[in-house]
Amino acid sequence: MGIDWESTEDKLARELTKSRYRHTMGVMYTACCLAMRYGADIEQARLAGLLHDCAKCIPNKKKIDICRKKHIPVTEFEIEHPVLLHAKLGKYMAETDYGVQDPEVLSAIEWHTTGRPDMTVLEKIIYISDYIEPGRDKAPHLPEIRNLAFTDLDQCIREILEDTVSYLSRNPKAMDPMTLDAYKFYSERSSNGS
């Protein structure tokens, strides 16, 4: 993959807050563990985990401005909820600022926040790792979901999405349509026994 891990980690540490960097390290290590468990490429998981939040600490207005300037498509929902843009912008920055050219890694970064229907194994690993990394402690059913992450990726995704949709349905205007699409997809897959 040709990544200079030390300089990439150093650069990222300068871009993120200390707590965000700690979270990032937790996601990276969790992603590597899941990659080992499911026979996925460990270097891809490591890189996507490391860079998944590389745009997180950019102020929201600036996220919108950069996306417009760089012609990154932005939905009306994302304009109203610009915190979500760190995933799309993160994909862009991973490619332009960190030299990532692997489309699978870039896609995993892009979808780590909302999820999407029919995710790849790497996308699932990063989405799940972001939710269950050791520093997380607020989500409901976390012990069960952590266990499920190492036994059934699709069921784990469904459980995370169910909790997310349940939480966001208290304020439906805060739910990205892609999250709902992903939830419907994995719920149907689960009910069909796939």
Stockholm file with secondary structure:
# STOCKHOLM 1.0

chainA/1-194         MGIDWESTEDKLARELTKSRYRHTMGVMYTACCLAMRYGADIEQARLAGLLHDCAKCIPNKKKIDICRKKHIPVTEFEIEHPVLLHAKLGKYMAETDYGVQDPEVLSAIEWHTTGRPDMTVLEKIIYISDYIEPGRDKAPHLPEIRNLAFTDLDQCIREILEDTVSYLSRNPKAMDPMTLDAYKFYSERSSNGS
#=GR chainA/1-194 SS CCCCHHHHHHHHHHHSCHHHHHHHHHHHHHHHHHHHHHTCCHHHHHHHHHHTTTTTTSCHHHHHHHHHHTTCCCCHHHHHSGGGHHHHHHHHHHHHTTCCCCHHHHHHHHTTTTCCTTCCHHHHHHHHHHHHSTTCCCSTTHHHHHHHHTTCHHHHHHHHHHHHHHHHTTSGGGCCHHHHHHHHHHHHHHHTTC
#=GC SS_cons         CCCCHHHHHHHHHHHSCHHHHHHHHHHHHHHHHHHHHHTCCHHHHHHHHHHTTTTTTSCHHHHHHHHHHTTCCCCHHHHHSGGGHHHHHHHHHHHHTTCCCCHHHHHHHHTTTTCCTTCCHHHHHHHHHHHHSTTCCCSTTHHHHHHHHTTCHHHHHHHHHHHHHHHHTTSGGGCCHHHHHHHHHHHHHHHTTC
//
